[in-house]
């Protein structure tokens, strides 16, 4: 086994003597960015397999063999990427909300925040703990110093007051969708 210093010297000799030839080989077969990567990768492989790299005039053909493999690998990667992009292009994407939807949602959020601001501080806190902090009723009870059952009652009452302040239909529960508006604007 040769010393690290001798291995470095051997790789430096091979690089200096053959990099241009290997780079041209890769550039004739691949796009520029891929060719540069492949050429560098050839010498990374040469470093890992420095003990197997033949000396003198056999070095260049051996490096061409490594380059041939790297070019082939680069082409396979590019083909897989193209195939993946083609598959993704064929899939439906989530449609972005139009400006009308964004404006309406913004107005709804502002109205809801104004309604929340009109509540007592204790109601605001329990709703913020439940919605913003996503705490369980047991955790809310621990924060407020009450039982989970009391936290549930306080949360339910605060939610009813928020609905009333925001003008939200009381009959509808939180996960239900609003009924569709029929043609003519009537529900």
Secondary structure, 3 states (H helix, E strand, C coil): CCCHHHHHHHHHHHHHHHHHHHHHHHHHHCCHHHHHHHHHHHHHHHHHCCCCCCCCCHHHHHHHHHHHHHHHHHHHHHHHHHHHHHHHHHCCCCCCCCHHHHHHHHHHHHHHHHHHHHCCHHHHHHHHHHHCCCCCHHHHHHHHCCCHHHHHHHHHHHHHHHHHHHCCCCCCCCCCCCCCCCCCCCC
